[in-house]
Amino acid sequence: MTQLTDEGYTVLRMAGSHGACDIIAIKKRNPHDSEIRFIQLKRTKQSPDKITVNSYLRDRDKLKKLEFDTGLFMWEKNGLALTKELWVWVDKVGWITFDVDTD
């Protein structure tokens, strides 16, 4: 994912993933402030104005159910941001992104 590496993330791709996420992107902003993004990727030819996170309920629910080791929650208090995102590639348009935690 060129977009994420260009933004300074280390990107781990789960090829052929059937799990909750296809990509894990990690960025360390400073010694006490890091970000981890769990991203599910989809592709569609559908018109962009018809795409909502509800179009992908099963994928959204998998991401929402993703749980983390309690150690990560301790890190979150010390500056670790965790996000769960759904990215949909729309042919001839590009990415439409949804933050699953705030939909």
GILINCOR-V986287 format. One record per residue. N is the residue number from 0. RES is the residue in one letter. SS is DSSP state (hx for helix, st for strand, lp for the rest). Layout:
BEGIN
N&RES&SS  N&RES&SS
END
This chain:
BEGIN
0&M&lp  1&T&hx  2&Q&hx  3&L&hx  4&T&hx  5&D&hx  6&E&lp  7&G&lp  8&Y&lp  9&T&st  10&V&st  11&L&st  12&R&st  13&M&lp  14&A&lp  15&G&lp  16&S&lp  17&H&lp  18&G&lp  19&A&lp  20&C&lp  21&D&lp  22&I&st  23&I&st  24&A&st  25&I&st  26&K&st  27&K&st  28&R&st  29&N&st  30&P&lp  31&H&lp  32&D&st  33&S&st  34&E&st  35&I&st  36&R&st  37&F&st  38&I&st  39&Q&st  40&L&st  41&K&st  42&R&st  43&T&st  44&K&lp  45&Q&lp  46&S&lp  47&P&hx  48&D&hx  49&K&hx  50&I&lp  51&T&lp  52&V&hx  53&N&hx  54&S&hx  55&Y&hx  56&L&hx  57&R&hx  58&D&hx  59&R&hx  60&D&hx  61&K&hx  62&L&hx  63&K&hx  64&K&hx  65&L&lp  66&E&lp  67&F&lp  68&D&lp  69&T&hx  70&G&hx  71&L&hx  72&F&hx  73&M&hx  74&W&hx  75&E&hx  76&K&hx  77&N&lp  78&G&lp  79&L&st  80&A&st  81&L&st  82&T&st  83&K&st  84&E&st  85&L&st  86&W&st  87&V&st  88&W&st  89&V&st  90&D&lp  91&K&lp  92&V&lp  93&G&st  94&W&st  95&I&st  96&T&st  97&F&st  98&D&st  99&V&hx  100&D&hx  101&T&hx  102&D&lp
END
